[in-house]
Amino acid sequence: MMLCWIVRRPSGGGLSASSYAPEDLAHEIGRSVPGFHAGEIHRVLRFLHSRPDISKVKAVVTTDHLGPAALHALVTFPDRSIGLAVVASVSSYASIVQAEDYATPSSIDITGVLGYYDLPDLSASLAPRPQLILCPVDPMLQPLTQSVAITEYAMA
């Protein structure tokens, strides 16, 4: 099963909450974009769990810039049996801060997050849930070598 959603911008006149992209709306209401997307993931998971005709969700699969949002969503979701597969997502916020240059989208930023935790910390907190971290990337969105990836996720 793949978890996804589509956001459309309405055509036409005036501005309303529905005329903003999630990235814009999140900042308008004082939330980070990963927090906004994590809330969307929560809503979809709750809906799927409420449907008796749908088998239980086993994992959330995500790619690219939605990796941090999926980590945040699953850390706080009450069903502790759901696993996570993240493909080609940045390995850590610290790596972005330490890099001379980066190509990661600003939509993954959370102001002040490194004062509390980093993405490998969230990944470690998901244990013992199953996790697949496939092809993590550096701040320039290039795949990490195996040794660097192992170092980044040593705690996880």
Secondary structure, 3 states (H helix, E strand, C coil): CCCCCCCCCCCCCCCCHHHCCHHHHHHHCCCCHHHHHHHHHHHHHHHHHHCCCCCCCCEEEEEHHHHHHHHHHHHHCCCCCCEEEEECCECCHHHHHHCCCCCCCHHHCCCCHHHCCCHHHHHHHCCCCCEEEECCECCCCCECCHHHHHHHCCCC
